[in-house]
């Protein structure tokens, strides 16, 4: 790509005029001859007919330039020998137009959060005007890919490389849109990375890039159950329902067993709420039987010091545990679970 090609002089003049002029996010360019068509085709990476008139989006133009290793502001400064500049009132009107255009291009302009997001990004986004078309288009493209139903799990890097790292302009404006929509990264199916906190299963450790093959699984807390051969397939969650675990449990038929502890009941409530699954051998009757059996065998059970929250699957369980006052872990129950 040669931005200094004389055939593109008018093209760059119109681009600068549009960026600095206020109120528009695109411009019209007349392709008069073959040399101009070839130069523009190299820039846009596609065949260009002539004679013809092309409508050029600032956001799309910036995308093409980035593919060549530059940005629109950088090219305009190089071609004309001066940086892009705008008056404050022009910046405001142009920013609104650019943001609306980006949302419209990705089918998001009628979203309930769109108007407030546009105002926030324009007033508080701290994005230089020349960079706004690119970032607005990137943000709209990312947001268009995020939907809680059906959930498509991904990572920030897969969506936009390092541009979605915390603190970067793109991350800020996307996160603001999610906030205004009443959600966040995780609820939108976006994990911090693909490999952190892999999930231990009967297949081994699984990351976001792996697939849990079984359709019906048993969720447990202790790796001892996997080691001891408790019938599975098993998904082991020693740290609770992590984002990676949510990914692998989506769409599965789940039964869940945890410790008879406040944490065990909390995790089971979360797993059942997420998956629509069922509790396995976690009733008040199961707890009473376990306590009686273990005491008869001379097992010393820890004291329960905190009252558990109500179990969604058995309203009597929390009261029974609080009255009995003893902790029963999966390791205690291992012989009976085999």
Secondary structure by P-SEA (a helix, b strand, c coil): cccccccaaaaaaaaaaaaacccccccccccccaaaaaaaaaaacccccccbbbbbbaaaaaaaaaaacccaaaaaaaaccccccccaaaaaaaaaaaaaaaaaaaccccccaaaaaaaaaaccccccccaaaaaaaaaaaaaaacccccbbbbccccccccccccccaaaaaaaaaaaaaccccccccccccccccccccccccccccccccccbbbbbcccccccccccccbbbccccccaaaaaaacccbbbbbbcccaaaaaaaaaaaaaccbbbccccaaaaaaaaaaaaaabbbbbbbcccccccccccaaaaaaaaacccccccccccccc
